[in-house]
Amino acid sequence: MAGGDKLSAPLGGRALLVRAVERARPQVARLAINVNGDAARLAGYGLPLLPDTVADFAGPLAGVLAGLEWAATLPGCRWLATFPADAPFLPDDLVSRLLDAAEAGGTLLALAASRGRLHPVFGMWALALRGDLRRALVEEGLRKVELWTARQHPAVVDFALDPVDPFFNVNSPADLAEAERLLPLFEATGRKP
């Protein structure tokens, strides 16, 4: 994002992180933010901030592990839903559909897909996966999300591109401009991000 803080980038006048929290909060019992670097910039959201528990910026799997380890401290919690904060069109039924697929398939992991493309950071992860994930990160040095998730034989839930790809993510100023262009199409469906 040209050196700026992506999470605070405005889309339709509201920060990407604000939009992500608004889309996720109704779908989960508890919400936290995985953060690397300066956590103080996110303190104003009033959510638990979870630093990676694996050193050296080990990537998205380290964030998932931090979430799994946090969720394991919550009484009665068995699952963790994950989604990146740079995806402003997050489906409002993501968590329920992923959980239904995992339970129906008897799997410990369910992942989202669209247009035949897997989106492995949009997932529903059983807390029972945390030991295996920690071993893969620490002992094997594994960093590729797709390699580790494939080992788990996940259920895959395909989401429609209606009217936009719900997993569109913002990684550059050009992506942010495209999200601004898509925002009215998304809002026209009544799915306010």
C-alpha positions as CSV (number, residue, x, y, z in Angstrom):
1,M,0.0,0.0,0.0
2,A,2.8,2.4,-0.9
3,G,4.2,2.3,2.6
4,G,1.0,3.1,4.4
5,D,-1.0,1.1,6.9
6,K,-3.3,-1.0,4.8
7,L,-5.8,-1.7,7.6
8,S,-6.5,2.0,8.0
9,A,-6.9,2.6,4.3
10,P,-10.3,4.2,3.7
11,L,-12.9,2.4,1.5
12,G,-16.1,4.4,1.1
13,G,-15.1,6.6,3.9
14,R,-14.4,3.8,6.4
15,A,-11.2,2.0,7.2
16,L,-10.7,-1.5,5.8
17,L,-10.4,-2.9,9.4
18,V,-13.6,-1.2,10.5
19,R,-15.4,-2.9,7.6
20,A,-13.9,-6.3,8.4
21,V,-14.9,-6.0,12.1
22,E,-18.4,-5.0,11.1
23,R,-18.7,-8.0,8.7
24,A,-17.2,-10.5,11.2
25,R,-18.6,-9.5,14.5
26,P,-22.2,-10.7,13.9
27,Q,-20.9,-14.1,12.8
28,V,-18.8,-15.0,15.9
29,A,-19.1,-15.2,19.6
30,R,-15.7,-13.6,20.2
31,L,-13.4,-11.6,17.9
32,A,-9.7,-10.8,18.1
33,I,-7.1,-9.4,15.8
34,N,-3.8,-11.1,14.9
35,V,-1.2,-8.4,14.7
36,N,2.5,-8.2,13.9
37,G,4.5,-5.0,14.5
38,D,3.1,-2.1,16.4
39,A,0.0,-3.3,18.1
40,A,-0.7,0.1,19.6
41,R,-2.2,1.3,16.3
42,L,-5.0,-1.2,16.8
43,A,-5.7,-0.7,20.5
44,G,-8.6,1.6,19.8
45,Y,-10.7,-1.3,18.4
46,G,-11.3,-2.7,21.9
47,L,-10.5,-6.3,20.7
48,P,-7.9,-8.7,22.0
49,L,-4.7,-8.2,20.0
50,L,-2.9,-11.5,19.3
51,P,0.8,-11.4,18.4
52,D,2.2,-14.4,16.5
53,T,3.5,-17.1,18.9
54,V,6.1,-18.2,16.3
55,A,9.1,-15.9,15.7
56,D,10.3,-14.3,12.6
57,F,7.1,-13.3,10.9
58,A,6.2,-16.8,9.9
59,G,3.2,-15.7,7.7
60,P,-0.5,-16.4,7.8
61,L,-0.2,-19.9,9.4
62,A,1.5,-18.2,12.4
63,G,-1.5,-15.9,12.7
64,V,-3.9,-18.9,12.6
65,L,-1.8,-20.6,15.3
66,A,-2.0,-17.5,17.5
67,G,-5.8,-17.6,17.0
68,L,-6.1,-21.3,17.8
69,E,-4.0,-20.9,20.9
70,W,-6.1,-17.9,22.1
71,A,-9.4,-19.7,21.3
72,A,-8.2,-22.7,23.3
73,T,-8.3,-20.5,26.4
74,L,-12.0,-19.7,25.9
75,P,-14.4,-22.0,27.7
76,G,-16.4,-24.3,25.4
77,C,-14.7,-23.0,22.2
78,R,-14.0,-25.8,19.7
79,W,-13.5,-23.8,16.4
80,L,-11.7,-20.8,15.1
81,A,-12.9,-18.8,12.1
82,T,-10.3,-16.8,10.2
83,F,-10.5,-14.0,7.6
84,P,-8.1,-11.3,6.6
85,A,-9.0,-7.7,7.4
86,D,-8.2,-6.6,3.8
87,A,-11.2,-8.4,2.3
88,P,-14.1,-5.8,2.4
89,F,-16.7,-8.0,0.8
90,L,-16.6,-10.9,3.4
91,P,-19.8,-13.0,3.1
92,D,-22.2,-12.5,6.0
93,D,-22.8,-16.3,6.0
94,L,-19.1,-17.4,5.9
95,V,-18.8,-18.8,9.4
96,S,-22.1,-20.7,9.3
97,R,-21.4,-22.3,5.9
98,L,-17.9,-23.3,6.8
99,L,-18.9,-24.8,10.1
100,D,-21.7,-26.7,8.5
101,A,-19.4,-28.1,5.9
102,A,-16.7,-29.1,8.4
103,E,-19.3,-30.8,10.6
104,A,-21.1,-32.5,7.7
105,G,-17.8,-33.8,6.3
106,G,-16.4,-34.8,9.6
107,T,-13.3,-32.7,8.9
108,L,-11.2,-30.5,11.2
109,L,-11.0,-27.8,8.6
110,A,-13.2,-26.1,6.1
111,L,-12.0,-23.5,3.6
112,A,-13.7,-21.0,1.3
113,A,-13.4,-20.9,-2.5
114,S,-14.8,-18.9,-5.4
115,R,-14.6,-19.4,-9.1
116,G,-12.7,-22.7,-8.4
117,R,-10.0,-20.9,-6.5
118,L,-9.3,-21.8,-2.9
119,H,-8.9,-19.0,-0.3
120,P,-7.2,-20.8,2.5
121,V,-7.1,-17.9,5.0
122,F,-10.9,-17.8,5.0
123,G,-11.3,-20.9,7.1
124,M,-12.9,-22.7,10.0
125,W,-10.3,-24.5,12.0
126,A,-10.9,-27.1,14.8
127,L,-8.8,-26.2,17.9
128,A,-7.6,-29.8,17.8
129,L,-5.3,-28.7,14.9
130,R,-3.1,-26.5,16.9
131,G,-0.5,-29.1,18.0
132,D,0.0,-30.3,14.4
133,L,0.2,-26.7,13.1
134,R,2.8,-25.7,15.7
135,R,4.9,-28.7,14.8
136,A,4.7,-27.8,11.1
137,L,5.7,-24.2,11.7
138,V,8.4,-24.8,14.3
139,E,9.9,-28.2,13.5
140,E,9.4,-28.3,9.7
141,G,9.6,-24.5,9.0
142,L,6.5,-24.8,6.8
143,R,5.2,-21.5,5.7
144,K,2.9,-22.2,2.7
145,V,-0.7,-22.2,3.8
146,E,-1.9,-24.4,0.9
147,L,0.7,-27.1,1.7
148,W,-0.4,-27.4,5.3
149,T,-4.1,-27.2,4.7
150,A,-4.0,-29.9,2.0
151,R,-2.7,-32.3,4.6
152,Q,-5.9,-31.8,6.6
153,H,-8.2,-32.8,3.7
154,P,-10.4,-29.8,4.3
155,A,-14.0,-29.4,3.3
156,V,-14.3,-26.7,0.6
157,V,-17.2,-24.3,0.3
158,D,-17.7,-22.5,-2.9
159,F,-19.2,-19.0,-2.7
160,A,-20.9,-17.2,-5.6
161,L,-19.5,-14.1,-7.2
162,D,-22.7,-12.2,-6.5
163,P,-22.2,-9.4,-7.5
164,V,-18.5,-9.4,-6.6
165,D,-15.9,-11.9,-5.5
166,P,-16.5,-12.0,-1.7
167,F,-12.8,-12.8,-1.2
168,F,-11.4,-9.8,-3.2
169,N,-8.6,-8.4,-1.1
170,V,-6.8,-5.1,-1.1
171,N,-3.1,-5.3,-1.5
172,S,-2.2,-2.2,-3.5
173,P,-3.5,1.3,-4.3
174,A,-4.9,-0.2,-7.5
175,D,-6.8,-2.8,-5.6
176,L,-8.2,-0.1,-3.3
177,A,-9.4,1.8,-6.3
178,E,-11.1,-1.3,-7.7
179,A,-12.8,-2.0,-4.3
180,E,-14.1,1.6,-4.5
181,R,-15.5,0.8,-7.9
182,L,-17.1,-2.4,-6.7
183,L,-18.5,-1.0,-3.5
184,P,-21.7,0.3,-5.0
185,L,-22.4,-3.0,-6.7
186,F,-21.9,-4.8,-3.3
187,E,-24.0,-2.3,-1.4
188,A,-26.8,-2.6,-4.0
189,T,-27.4,-6.2,-2.9
190,G,-28.2,-4.9,0.6
191,R,-25.0,-6.5,2.0
192,K,-23.6,-3.4,3.6
193,P,-19.9,-4.0,4.3
